[in-house]
Amino acid sequence: MAKYSEWLEADKLTLITAWARDGLTDEQIANNMGITTSTFYDWKKRFSDISEALKKGKEVVDYEVENALLKRALGYTYDEVTKEYGVVTKAVTKQVAPDVGAAMAWLKNRKPDKWRDKPQEKENPNTLNNQLVNVAQLINNPKPVRTAESLEEGDSNE
């Protein structure tokens, strides 16, 4: 059974960061460390060094995936080189067209208010348009004004 103290050393923390950067799940990292997943989660809570090593590693991967998604969404070019017997016989620049699916994934996550599947406008009662509608309704359907005299006469106007 692994001891937590050895995993708090700099070289072991670097290893945890590398595993996270490589995309391993918490369960896989725990397995690599020789501990159970529940012990791993306990260590993450108890030891900020382990938690920070994981965050650092996962952050790098997140940025790499984000960059790859953006590159795919916008399209890109690359050079393809063909070699025969170690000699370059052909070099061609190829173009990868922008990917609509990648662009939509990017927009839905980065601008959900504009690009979600079912955009919903929030109705703001203070907008000028809503205020004009309220005024128009009052003009077309005015509420009767109650006076002290009408209340005395028993006029409820309800």
Secondary structure, 3 states (H helix, E strand, C coil): CCCHHHHHCHHHHHHHHHHHHCCCCHHHHHHHHCCCHHHHHHHHHHCHHHHHHHHHHHHHHHHHHHHHHHHHHHCEEEEEEEEECCEEEEEEEEEECCCHHHHHHHHHHHCHHHHCCCCCCCCCCCCHHHHHHHHHHHHHCCCCCCCHHHHHCCCCCC
